Each structure stands twice: as C-alpha cells, then as structure tokens.
C-alpha cells in the first residue's frame, strides 16, 4: 500500500522565527542606568539586575583613581561603602553579597597592589594579601570564599582564595594580562588577553589543571565575561580597536551574538549567560555607560542545524539552513618558525593537526606541526628537498615524495619517498619517476602524485600519475595534458587539479580536471589562469587559495568548487603564491588552512578558514 507521504510529499516544519545558533543568540544588549561615577579599568560582578562596579580611574590616569563602589538594582546605580584602597586594572570575583577584590595598580601607597578586600553586601573588610598583586590579573568564582585569580604577564601563576588564605594552583598554559573570565574556581574559563600580542586563546580550569579549548572568534584583551563553564559570554575588549562583539560559549565552541551598543574595553561586568551587566570603559566618552544583556528565546526556540528545511510563517518564506560560503572569512593563525615556500604539507591535515615539511633554506628538510595555535619544529626529513614535492596524509601518517634535492647532483629531481608517523621519517620505496612541482592528494595508504616537472635532462613537464598503497608507487592513467605547478584537492578515488603551467611556456592554465579513481574528465574552468596555488576539501566541496597569475602576479583570490563550477569567496588577508594547504576531504572545505608561500619574500603566515551556517530563503528561478 502506498504511503500518504509518498503521494502528498513530505511535511515541512512551520516556525514563527528562524532557528538560531544557540539560545544565547536570541539575546541582545539594552541601555541600563548611568553610573554615578564614570570610570575605566574598573572591575565588578553581575548578574544584570544585581551588578556591582568597584574602583577604577575616571580618566585613565593614576591620579584619578577612585574608592567608589556602586550597586545596580536593575534600574539605577546606588553608591555604597567605599573600599579601603583605591586601584585600577585589578581582579574581582563573587556576587554583590559576597565579593572579593585584589591585585591591580594603586597610588595609595603606589605600585602593584597585593591588598585584598571582601564585601558582604554592606561593608568591606581587609583580608590576607595575595602573593602576587601584579596589575592585569583577573578573577572568577561564585563567592568571596572560593575565588580564583588568574595570571598576568610575565607570570602564568594562578592563586586560589578559600576565605582565609591563598594557595598557588597549577599555572595557566599561556601567561597573559587582561583576560575575560567567567565560571567558578572548579569550572572556570579565561579568554583572550595580551601575552603580548593580543590573543584569542581560551583555557578552562577544572579545579586542578588548565586545558586549552576552542579559540575566540575575535582576539581581544581587557574584555569582560559572565556565565558558567558550559554556558558563558565574553564581551567588549580591545582587538584593537575597541570592540563591542559578544561571543556565546556552549561548552565547546564560540558563536558571535548581539554586539554592545558602544564598542569599548576596560569596563566591568558579570552575571549569567542569560542576564549580564557591563558598565564603564574606555574610550573615556563611554565611561558612564551601562548595558544589560538578556536572552529572549521563544517558546518554540530551535537550534540551527545545517541542512534543515522549514517554513517561516512570519516572513511567509521557505528557508534552508546551509553553510554560507559567501560569508566565509580568513583569520590569522600561528606563524611558522621558518618562513618558506614551495614546500609539502599534510593534504588531509586539519586546523588543529596540520603539518608542513621541506622548502627552501638549509637543511631543506625541516618539519613543523600545527596544533591550532602554534607551530612546533619536529624531526627533519632524511632527504631535504623543496620545489613542491608531494605530501599525502595527516599529521601522524604521511607519505612525502619527489621534489628538488640540492645535494642530488647530477639528478636533482628526486624519486625519494619517505613516510612520517607523527615523530620521525622513514625511507620507503621510490617513485617510478622523479618530479618537482607536482600535485598531491589522498592519504598515507592511498596517495596520489600528479604531473609535475621531469628530472634533469628529461622532457620537461610531464603527464604521468602515480598511486601509493602504503608500500609502493604504481603508475596509473596519465593526465589529459602535461601540467605542473597546479593546485589539487581530494582523495585517490575522487579528486581534481586546477590551474598550473607548462615548462618553458610563460602563460598559465585555467583548466579544471576531475579524477574518478580511474580516468580524467575536464570540468568548468577555474575563474583565472593561475599557478602555484593550493587547495583542500573534497571533489564536491573544495577550496582553492592564492597563486600566481600572468599577467598580474601574486593573488589572494579564493574560490569554492561545488562539484561542477567555481565561485569566488573571501580573499586571503595576504596575497601569496607557492603556498601550502591542510584540510581533510571529509571536511568538504569547511575546515582548513593555508601556510607559508611567497609574498614578496618567503612567508611564515598561517590563515584559517571559517564558514558560518546561515538561514537562506529558497527562491524559484
């Protein structure tokens, strides 16, 4: 019997508002009562209907420090008893009925302050001094008797207050000043800060040790925070310039939500993810302003999920939630220890587990691994080489073959092949044909080297292709035309090459050719003629970046391939050619990065791609 759904189609859910990335994404900032004493470099607590602002300076100078404390009742600020010491750029923890302030810079008597005070909702009381009162430290904790004070450069020291004494805890992984904080002394989060430079690094604390977790979308210092370890906010900060961006945390990742009405930093605030307060700050025209954050999820709130289809009855439109490549952005990552170009990479690497190897500059075999934040040097290749040898695999399982070996006279273009296990390189079976400027795709057990330049004295550019099975290389179907210096992405069973050139030909190509595991098929051309480009992702959703176009020189152009054609997306921050890319085919171009290259000189820069999810209206054509 036929099903009703087969006859009439399928049901599309109807909603009154578009899904959001999280409940916090349904929140917003609104103006709150004005402070009685405008200030910056202050500190305080929340939530939005019961906030407190303490100390600070009225104009940014030491001589303008204040003792003042103000409490917010949801409508207006009221001055209460002053602190015993005035200070700026210090740390606070707790709530308005059980708070702690410590550290910072004071002019009474002068210098970094170790003086510690607690507040019971009415009066301030002197407590045991903190061991390290350097300015720039920040605090987190639910009450005055359980407060954790974070690091400030140059120290990464952290201290726990239990209501009567201080105890040093395990150090943070990265020392920095002016971090945004939220949570408790047993489940806390610190974000951003200046190490220097200003960073996006985030760490969580479990009561014993610190663990680095997902970075902020926007690096910043002197921000504020509110909430708990699995549900918090970071807002304001110096990026620079001053920013009003607010980011929500779901225990794993960060999502940008509603901005502050006024961009600023060095203010103070706190509270929960649903209700927060922020007041004061720099630049000085904003020093009296206060804003409240509230979330307003509807009863039918739905979380954004890529691929969902729905009908919005308010706007009377059908919509789909998709990865929005048109709004993709590139952001700076950690710099390579050795600037280089025309090197190899982990074709299936990820933004938190990447690798580059080889490249110009003695000893030509340098290897570096990327952890999502920084590059670290590893054991060198056994045979140093450069000029675009091919890398297939991941950070812990990679095969690297071909390239130009400066010590290989008279045959500089090597057939050498090596495998990497995450620690060291081991010589393997050679290629059948030595080559440079080739393309590579696949894994360490199913790799592929494509085209390139022939060995010294050979015929120049070649069309030969070799497959790797984890042990040896085997020749397979040739390219339709000889090609070198091209970009490539995908796997041994489904990949493509784009652009490139031919030896002794001053022009470049704009061709795209797909591989299905046995044969090559021409596809729609790349938007420009380009060589020395790079790519990552899959045959049905890939990213190509940078390169050298003739005429026109180095470019930062980026394009996405959808399995049929190319569409331009956001350009790299720095135009470059001879770069390398890491990004697994399984990520469909959603997660990858590029590193190194040539931009008027060898580059050490890394740029990471972010592709947001968006609700798009379905239109007829």
C-alpha positions as CSV (number, residue, x, y, z in Angstrom):
1,X,0.0,0.0,0.0
2,X,1.3,3.4,-0.9
3,X,2.2,5.8,2.0
4,X,0.4,9.1,2.3
5,X,3.8,10.8,2.4
6,X,4.8,9.2,-0.9
7,X,1.6,10.5,-2.5
8,X,1.4,14.0,-1.0
9,X,5.1,14.7,-0.4
10,X,6.8,15.3,3.0
11,X,5.9,17.7,5.8
12,X,8.0,20.9,6.2
13,X,8.0,22.2,9.8
14,X,6.5,25.7,10.3
15,X,8.1,28.1,12.7
16,X,7.5,31.7,13.6
17,X,11.2,32.7,13.7
18,X,14.4,31.5,12.1
19,X,16.4,29.0,14.1
20,X,19.4,30.4,16.0
21,X,22.9,29.1,16.7
22,X,22.0,28.8,20.4
23,X,19.6,30.2,22.9
24,X,22.1,32.9,23.7
25,X,21.9,34.0,20.0
26,X,18.4,35.3,20.8
27,X,19.7,37.8,23.3
28,X,20.6,41.5,23.0
29,X,22.1,44.4,24.8
30,X,20.0,47.3,26.0
31,X,20.9,50.6,27.7
32,X,20.9,50.5,31.5
33,X,21.1,53.2,34.2
34,X,24.1,55.5,34.0
35,X,26.9,55.2,36.6
36,X,27.2,57.9,39.2
37,X,31.0,58.0,38.8
38,X,32.1,57.2,35.2
39,X,35.3,55.2,35.2
40,X,37.5,52.7,33.3
41,X,40.0,50.0,34.4
42,X,37.3,49.1,37.0
43,X,36.1,45.6,38.0
44,X,32.8,44.1,39.2
45,X,30.2,41.4,39.2
46,X,26.7,40.6,38.0
47,X,24.0,39.5,37.2
48,X,22.2,42.1,35.1
49,X,19.7,43.0,37.8
50,X,22.2,43.0,40.7
51,X,25.5,44.2,39.4
52,X,28.4,45.9,41.2
53,X,31.2,48.2,39.9
54,X,34.3,48.8,42.0
55,X,37.3,51.3,41.9
56,X,38.9,52.3,38.6
57,X,40.1,55.6,37.3
58,X,37.9,58.4,35.9
59,X,40.2,59.5,33.1
60,X,42.7,56.7,32.7
61,X,45.4,58.3,34.8
62,X,46.8,57.1,38.1
63,X,45.9,60.3,39.9
64,X,42.2,59.9,39.0
65,X,41.7,56.5,40.9
66,X,38.6,56.2,43.0
67,X,37.4,54.3,46.0
68,X,33.8,54.2,44.9
69,X,31.6,51.2,44.8
70,X,28.2,51.2,43.1
71,X,25.5,48.5,43.1
72,X,22.8,48.2,40.4
73,X,19.2,47.1,41.1
74,X,18.0,46.6,37.6
75,X,17.1,50.2,37.1
76,X,19.7,52.5,38.6
77,X,23.1,52.6,40.4
78,X,23.5,53.4,44.1
79,X,26.7,54.4,45.8
80,X,27.6,52.2,48.8
81,X,30.5,52.0,51.2
82,X,33.9,52.7,49.6
83,X,36.8,50.2,49.5
84,X,39.7,50.8,51.9
85,X,42.2,51.1,48.9
86,X,41.7,52.5,45.5
87,X,43.1,50.7,42.5
88,X,42.8,50.1,38.8
89,X,43.3,47.1,36.5
90,X,42.7,44.7,39.3
91,X,40.7,41.4,39.9
92,X,37.3,40.7,41.3
93,X,35.2,37.6,42.0
94,X,31.9,36.6,43.6
95,X,28.5,38.4,43.7
96,X,27.2,41.6,45.2
97,X,26.6,40.0,48.6
98,X,29.9,38.0,48.7
99,X,32.6,39.6,46.6
100,X,36.4,39.9,46.6
101,X,38.8,42.4,45.0
102,X,42.6,42.1,44.9
103,X,45.7,42.9,42.8
104,X,45.9,45.8,40.4
105,X,47.8,49.1,40.4
106,X,47.3,51.6,43.2
107,X,48.5,55.2,44.0
108,X,47.9,54.6,47.7
109,X,50.7,53.9,48.6
110,X,51.8,53.4,45.0
111,X,52.7,50.4,42.7
112,X,51.2,47.0,42.2
113,X,48.8,46.1,45.0
114,X,48.6,42.8,47.0
115,X,45.9,44.3,49.2
116,X,42.8,42.1,49.4
117,X,39.3,43.1,50.5
118,X,36.0,41.2,50.8
119,X,32.4,42.6,50.6
120,X,29.4,41.2,52.5
121,X,26.8,43.3,50.7
122,X,27.3,46.3,53.1
123,X,30.9,46.7,54.2
124,X,34.4,46.0,53.0
125,X,36.9,44.0,55.2
126,X,40.6,43.6,54.8
127,X,41.8,40.1,54.1
128,X,45.2,38.4,53.8
129,X,47.3,39.8,50.9
130,X,47.6,37.9,47.7
131,X,51.1,36.6,46.9
132,X,51.4,38.3,43.5
133,X,49.5,41.6,43.2
134,X,50.6,42.5,39.7
135,X,48.1,44.5,37.6
136,X,46.3,42.8,34.8
137,X,45.2,39.8,36.8
138,X,41.5,38.9,36.7
139,X,39.2,36.8,38.9
140,X,36.5,34.2,38.7
141,X,34.4,32.4,41.3
142,X,30.9,32.2,42.7
143,X,31.6,33.6,46.2
144,X,34.2,35.5,48.2
145,X,35.3,32.3,49.8
146,X,36.1,30.4,46.6
147,X,37.8,32.8,44.2
148,X,40.5,32.0,41.6
149,X,42.8,34.8,40.4
150,X,44.3,34.3,37.0
151,X,47.7,35.1,35.5
152,X,49.2,38.4,34.3
153,X,52.3,38.6,32.2
154,X,55.1,37.9,32.6
155,X,53.9,35.3,35.2
156,X,51.4,32.5,34.4
157,X,50.8,32.0,38.1
158,X,47.3,31.4,39.5
159,X,46.1,31.7,43.1
160,X,43.0,30.3,44.9
161,X,41.4,32.1,47.8
162,X,39.4,29.9,50.3
163,X,38.1,32.7,52.5
164,X,41.2,32.8,54.8
165,X,44.3,32.0,52.8
166,X,45.9,31.9,49.3
167,X,47.1,28.8,47.6
168,X,49.1,28.6,44.4
169,X,47.4,26.4,41.8
170,X,48.7,24.9,38.5
171,X,49.9,27.6,36.1
172,X,48.0,28.6,33.0
173,X,49.4,27.3,29.7
174,X,49.7,30.8,28.3
175,X,50.6,33.8,30.5
176,X,48.6,36.9,29.6
177,X,47.1,40.0,31.1
178,X,43.6,41.4,30.9
179,X,41.7,38.1,30.2
180,X,37.9,37.8,30.0
181,X,36.7,35.4,32.7
182,X,33.6,33.5,33.8
183,X,32.7,30.5,35.9
184,X,33.7,29.1,39.2
185,X,37.0,28.1,40.9
186,X,36.4,24.5,39.9
187,X,34.9,25.1,36.4
188,X,36.1,28.3,35.0
189,X,37.1,29.8,31.7
190,X,39.6,32.5,30.7
191,X,39.6,34.0,27.2
192,X,41.8,36.4,25.2
193,X,44.2,38.8,26.8
194,X,47.6,40.2,25.9
195,X,50.6,38.0,26.1
196,X,51.7,40.1,24.1
197,X,50.4,40.1,21.4
198,X,46.7,40.2,21.9
199,X,45.4,36.6,21.5
200,X,42.2,34.6,21.1
201,X,43.4,31.7,23.3
202,X,40.9,30.1,25.7
203,X,41.6,27.9,28.6
204,X,39.3,26.0,31.0
205,X,40.1,25.2,34.7
206,X,38.7,22.1,36.4
207,X,39.8,22.9,39.9
208,X,43.3,21.4,39.3
209,X,44.6,22.0,35.9
210,X,44.2,24.2,32.8
211,X,43.2,22.8,29.3
212,X,43.3,24.8,26.1
213,X,39.9,24.7,24.3
214,X,38.5,26.4,21.2
215,X,39.7,30.0,20.5
216,X,37.5,33.1,20.4
217,X,36.4,34.3,17.0
218,X,37.9,37.7,17.8
219,X,41.2,38.0,19.7
220,X,40.9,40.7,22.3
221,X,42.3,42.0,25.7
222,X,40.6,43.7,28.6
223,X,37.2,42.1,27.9
224,X,34.6,41.0,30.4
225,X,32.7,37.8,30.9
226,X,29.6,36.2,32.5
227,X,28.1,32.8,33.0
228,X,29.3,29.3,33.7
229,X,31.9,26.9,32.1
230,X,29.4,25.3,29.7
231,X,27.3,28.4,29.1
232,X,29.1,31.8,29.2
233,X,29.6,35.1,27.4
234,X,32.7,37.2,26.5
235,X,32.0,40.8,25.5
236,X,33.8,44.0,24.8
237,X,37.6,44.3,24.6
238,X,40.5,45.8,22.7
239,X,41.0,44.0,19.4
240,X,42.3,46.7,18.6
241,X,40.4,48.9,18.1
242,X,37.7,48.7,20.8
243,X,35.1,46.1,20.0
244,X,31.5,45.5,21.1
245,X,31.4,42.0,19.9
246,X,29.8,39.4,22.2
247,X,30.5,35.7,21.9
248,X,28.5,32.9,23.5
249,X,30.1,29.7,24.7
250,X,28.3,26.3,24.6
251,X,31.0,24.3,26.3
252,X,32.8,23.6,23.1
253,X,32.8,26.5,20.7
254,X,32.1,30.2,20.4
255,X,29.3,31.9,18.4
256,X,29.1,35.6,17.8
257,X,25.8,37.1,19.0
258,X,24.5,40.6,19.6
259,X,27.1,43.4,19.9
260,X,27.2,46.0,22.7
261,X,25.7,49.3,21.6
262,X,29.0,51.0,22.2
263,X,32.4,49.3,21.5
264,X,34.7,49.6,24.4
265,X,37.2,47.9,26.7
266,X,38.5,48.2,30.3
267,X,34.9,48.2,31.6
268,X,33.5,45.8,34.1
269,X,30.6,43.3,34.4
270,X,29.4,39.9,35.1
271,X,26.4,37.7,35.6
272,X,25.0,34.7,33.7
273,X,24.7,33.8,30.0
274,X,21.0,34.9,30.2
275,X,21.4,38.0,32.3
276,X,24.6,40.2,32.4
277,X,25.7,43.7,33.2
278,X,28.5,45.8,31.7
279,X,29.5,49.3,32.7
280,X,32.2,51.9,32.3
281,X,35.2,51.5,30.0
282,X,37.4,53.2,27.5
283,X,37.5,55.4,25.4
284,X,36.5,57.9,28.1
285,X,33.3,59.1,26.5
286,X,31.8,55.7,27.3
287,X,33.0,55.6,31.0
288,X,29.5,56.2,32.5
289,X,27.5,54.0,30.1
290,X,26.0,50.7,31.3
291,X,24.2,48.0,29.3
292,X,22.2,44.9,30.2
293,X,22.2,41.6,28.3
294,X,19.1,39.4,28.3
295,X,18.2,36.4,26.3
296,X,14.7,36.2,24.9
297,X,14.2,32.7,23.4
298,X,10.7,32.0,22.1
299,X,8.8,29.0,23.5
300,X,9.4,27.4,20.1
301,X,13.1,28.0,20.0
302,X,15.0,25.8,17.6
303,X,18.8,25.5,17.2
304,X,20.4,26.0,13.8
305,X,21.3,22.7,12.2
306,X,22.9,22.5,8.8
307,X,20.6,21.0,6.2
308,X,17.3,21.7,7.9
309,X,14.3,22.9,5.8
310,X,11.5,24.9,7.3
311,X,8.7,27.4,6.6
312,X,8.8,30.8,8.4
313,X,5.2,31.8,8.9
314,X,6.1,35.3,9.9
315,X,8.0,36.2,6.7
316,X,6.0,33.7,4.6
317,X,9.1,32.1,3.1
318,X,10.6,28.7,2.8
319,X,14.2,28.5,4.1
320,X,17.1,26.2,4.4
321,X,20.0,26.2,6.8
322,X,23.2,25.9,4.9
323,X,26.9,26.5,5.1
324,X,27.3,30.1,3.9
325,X,30.5,30.2,1.8
326,X,29.6,33.7,0.7
327,X,30.2,34.8,4.2
328,X,33.4,32.8,4.8
329,X,36.3,34.6,6.4
330,X,40.1,34.0,6.8
331,X,41.7,34.7,10.1
332,X,45.4,34.8,11.2
333,X,46.8,31.7,12.9
334,X,50.2,31.0,14.4
335,X,53.3,31.8,12.4
336,X,55.7,29.1,11.1
337,X,59.0,29.0,12.9
338,X,60.7,29.1,9.5
339,X,59.3,31.2,6.7
340,X,59.2,29.1,3.5
341,X,57.6,28.5,0.1
342,X,57.1,25.6,-2.3
343,X,57.1,23.0,0.5
344,X,55.0,20.0,1.2
345,X,52.0,19.6,3.6
346,X,49.6,17.1,5.1
347,X,46.9,17.1,2.4
348,X,44.4,15.7,4.9
349,X,45.5,17.8,7.9
350,X,43.1,19.8,10.0
351,X,43.3,23.3,11.6
352,X,44.2,21.6,14.9
353,X,46.5,19.0,13.5
354,X,48.5,20.2,10.5
355,X,52.0,19.7,9.1
356,X,54.4,21.3,6.6
357,X,57.8,19.9,5.5
358,X,60.7,20.7,3.3
359,X,61.1,24.0,1.5
360,X,64.0,26.3,0.5
361,X,66.6,27.1,3.2
362,X,69.2,24.7,4.5
363,X,68.8,21.9,5.6
364,X,65.8,21.8,3.3
365,X,64.1,19.1,5.4
366,X,62.6,21.0,8.2
367,X,59.3,19.7,9.5
368,X,56.7,21.6,11.6
369,X,53.4,20.5,13.2
370,X,50.5,22.8,13.9
371,X,48.1,22.4,16.9
372,X,45.6,25.0,16.0
373,X,47.5,27.8,17.8
374,X,51.3,27.4,17.3
375,X,53.8,25.6,15.1
376,X,56.5,23.3,16.7
377,X,59.6,22.0,15.0
378,X,59.9,18.2,14.6
379,X,62.4,15.7,13.3
380,X,63.8,16.6,9.8
381,X,63.3,14.7,6.6
382,X,66.0,12.2,5.8
383,X,66.4,13.7,2.4
384,X,66.0,17.5,2.3
385,X,64.1,18.7,-0.7
386,X,61.8,21.5,-2.0
387,X,60.1,22.8,-5.1
388,X,56.7,21.3,-4.4
389,X,57.3,17.7,-3.6
390,X,54.0,15.9,-2.8
391,X,52.5,15.2,0.6
392,X,49.6,12.7,1.1
393,X,48.1,12.1,4.5
394,X,47.7,13.5,8.0
395,X,49.9,14.9,10.8
396,X,50.5,11.4,12.2
397,X,50.5,9.4,8.9
398,X,52.1,11.0,5.9
399,X,54.0,10.0,2.7
400,X,56.2,12.7,1.1
401,X,57.8,12.1,-2.3
402,X,59.6,13.8,-5.1
403,X,61.0,17.3,-5.1
404,X,64.3,19.0,-5.7
405,X,67.2,17.8,-3.7
406,X,70.1,20.3,-3.8
407,X,72.6,17.6,-2.8
408,X,71.4,15.2,-5.5
409,X,73.8,16.1,-8.3
410,X,73.6,15.2,-11.1
411,X,69.9,14.1,-10.7
412,X,68.5,16.9,-8.5
413,X,64.8,15.9,-9.0
414,X,64.5,13.0,-6.7
415,X,62.4,9.8,-6.7
416,X,62.8,9.6,-3.0
417,X,59.8,8.7,-0.9
418,X,59.5,8.9,2.9
419,X,56.8,8.2,5.5
420,X,56.1,10.1,8.7
421,X,54.5,8.5,11.8
422,X,54.0,11.7,13.9
423,X,57.5,11.5,15.3
424,X,60.1,10.5,12.7
425,X,60.7,10.0,9.0
426,X,61.4,6.5,7.4
427,X,62.7,5.9,3.9
428,X,60.3,4.0,1.7
429,X,60.1,2.7,-1.9
430,X,60.9,5.3,-4.5
431,X,58.7,6.9,-7.1
432,X,58.9,5.4,-10.7
433,X,59.7,8.9,-12.0
434,X,61.4,11.8,-10.2
435,X,59.5,15.1,-10.4
436,X,59.1,18.6,-9.0
437,X,56.2,21.0,-8.9
438,X,53.7,18.1,-8.8
439,X,50.3,17.9,-7.2
440,X,49.3,15.5,-4.4
441,X,46.1,14.2,-2.8
442,X,45.0,11.4,-0.6
443,X,46.3,9.6,2.4
444,X,49.4,7.7,3.6
445,X,47.9,4.4,2.4
446,X,46.0,5.7,-0.6
447,X,48.0,8.6,-2.0
448,X,48.5,10.1,-5.4
449,X,51.2,12.3,-7.1
450,X,50.1,14.1,-10.3
451,X,52.1,15.6,-13.1
452,X,55.0,18.0,-12.4
453,X,58.4,18.7,-13.9
454,X,60.6,15.9,-15.1
455,X,64.1,15.0,-13.8
456,X,67.1,16.9,-15.1
457,X,67.7,16.2,-18.8
458,X,64.2,14.9,-19.2
459,X,61.3,16.1,-21.4
460,X,60.2,19.0,-19.1
461,X,56.6,19.0,-17.9
462,X,55.0,15.5,-17.6
463,X,51.5,14.0,-17.6
464,X,52.4,10.9,-15.6
465,X,50.4,10.0,-12.4
466,X,51.4,7.6,-9.6
467,X,49.3,5.9,-6.9
468,X,50.6,4.9,-3.4
469,X,49.1,1.9,-1.5
470,X,51.0,2.4,1.7
471,X,54.1,0.5,0.5
472,X,54.9,1.2,-3.2
473,X,54.1,3.5,-6.1
474,X,52.3,2.4,-9.2
475,X,51.8,4.3,-12.5
476,X,48.2,4.9,-13.5
477,X,46.2,6.8,-16.2
478,X,48.1,9.9,-17.4
479,X,46.7,13.4,-17.3
480,X,44.9,14.6,-20.5
481,X,47.8,17.2,-20.9
482,X,51.2,17.8,-19.3
483,X,50.8,20.1,-16.3
484,X,53.0,21.3,-13.4
485,X,52.7,23.9,-10.7
486,X,48.9,23.3,-10.3
487,X,46.6,23.1,-7.2
488,X,44.9,19.9,-6.2
489,X,42.4,18.6,-3.6
490,X,40.5,15.4,-2.7
491,X,41.3,11.7,-2.4
492,X,42.8,9.0,-4.5
493,X,39.3,7.9,-5.6
494,X,37.8,11.4,-6.2
495,X,40.0,14.5,-6.7
496,X,40.7,17.4,-9.0
497,X,43.5,19.6,-10.2
498,X,43.2,23.2,-11.3
499,X,45.4,25.8,-12.9
500,X,49.1,25.1,-13.5
501,X,51.6,25.7,-16.3
502,X,53.8,24.0,-18.8
503,X,57.6,24.1,-18.8
504,X,59.0,26.9,-21.0
505,X,55.6,28.4,-21.5
506,X,55.1,31.9,-20.0
507,X,51.4,31.5,-19.7
508,X,49.4,29.8,-17.0
509,X,46.3,27.5,-17.2
510,X,42.8,27.9,-16.0
511,X,41.7,24.3,-16.6
512,X,40.0,22.1,-14.1
513,X,40.2,18.3,-14.4
514,X,38.4,15.7,-12.2
515,X,39.7,12.2,-11.4
516,X,37.2,9.4,-10.5
517,X,39.6,6.8,-9.5
518,X,40.4,5.5,-13.0
519,X,40.0,8.3,-15.5
520,X,40.3,12.1,-16.0
521,X,37.4,14.4,-17.1
522,X,37.5,18.1,-18.0
523,X,35.2,20.3,-15.8
524,X,34.4,24.0,-15.8
525,X,37.4,26.3,-15.9
526,X,39.0,28.0,-12.9
527,X,38.0,31.7,-12.9
528,X,41.5,32.9,-13.6
529,X,44.7,31.4,-15.1
530,X,46.9,30.7,-12.1
531,X,49.8,28.6,-11.0
532,X,51.5,27.9,-7.6
533,X,48.0,27.8,-5.9
534,X,46.8,25.4,-3.2
535,X,43.6,23.7,-2.2
536,X,41.8,21.5,0.3
537,X,38.4,19.8,0.8
538,X,36.5,17.3,-1.4
539,X,35.8,17.0,-5.1
540,X,32.2,18.2,-4.4
541,X,33.1,21.0,-2.0
542,X,36.7,22.3,-2.2
543,X,38.6,25.5,-1.6
544,X,41.4,26.9,-3.7
545,X,43.5,29.8,-2.5
546,X,46.2,32.2,-3.7
547,X,48.6,31.7,-6.6
548,X,50.5,33.5,-9.3
549,X,48.6,34.8,-12.3
550,X,50.2,36.0,-15.5
551,X,49.8,38.8,-16.2
552,X,49.0,40.3,-12.7
553,X,51.4,38.5,-10.4
554,X,50.6,37.2,-6.9
555,X,47.0,37.0,-5.9
556,X,45.0,36.3,-2.7
557,X,41.9,35.2,-4.7
558,X,40.0,32.2,-3.2
559,X,37.3,30.1,-4.9
560,X,35.0,27.3,-3.9
561,X,34.3,24.3,-6.1
562,X,30.8,22.7,-5.7
563,X,31.4,19.7,-7.9
564,X,30.6,21.5,-11.0
565,X,31.8,25.1,-11.0
566,X,33.8,27.7,-9.1
567,X,32.5,30.6,-7.1
568,X,34.7,33.3,-5.6
569,X,34.7,33.7,-1.8
570,X,36.6,35.9,0.6
571,X,40.2,36.6,-0.4
572,X,43.3,35.8,1.8
573,X,44.5,38.6,4.0
574,X,47.9,38.4,2.3
575,X,48.2,37.6,-1.4
576,X,50.8,34.9,-1.9
577,X,51.8,32.1,-4.2
578,X,53.8,28.8,-3.7
579,X,51.8,28.3,-0.5
580,X,50.6,25.1,1.0
581,X,47.2,23.8,2.3
582,X,46.0,21.5,5.0
583,X,42.3,20.4,5.1
584,X,40.7,16.9,5.1
585,X,38.5,15.9,2.2
586,X,35.9,14.8,4.7
587,X,35.5,18.4,5.9
588,X,34.1,19.4,2.5
589,X,36.1,22.6,2.6
590,X,34.6,23.7,5.9
591,X,37.7,23.3,7.9
592,X,41.2,24.0,6.6
593,X,44.1,26.5,6.5
594,X,47.0,27.7,4.3
595,X,50.5,28.4,5.4
596,X,53.7,29.9,4.1
597,X,54.2,30.9,0.5
598,X,55.8,33.8,-1.4
599,X,54.6,37.3,-0.8
600,X,57.5,39.5,-1.9
601,X,59.6,37.1,0.2
602,X,59.2,33.8,1.9
603,X,56.2,34.0,4.3
604,X,55.6,32.4,7.7
605,X,51.9,33.4,7.9
606,X,49.1,31.0,8.5
607,X,45.5,31.8,7.7
608,X,42.5,29.7,8.8
609,X,39.1,29.5,7.0
610,X,35.8,29.8,8.9
611,X,32.5,29.1,7.1
612,X,29.4,30.1,9.1
613,X,25.9,28.5,9.0
614,X,23.1,30.7,7.8
615,X,19.3,30.5,7.2
616,X,18.8,31.2,3.5
617,X,15.5,31.9,1.7
618,X,14.6,29.4,-1.0
619,X,13.7,31.2,-4.2
620,X,12.4,29.9,-7.6
621,X,14.4,30.6,-10.7
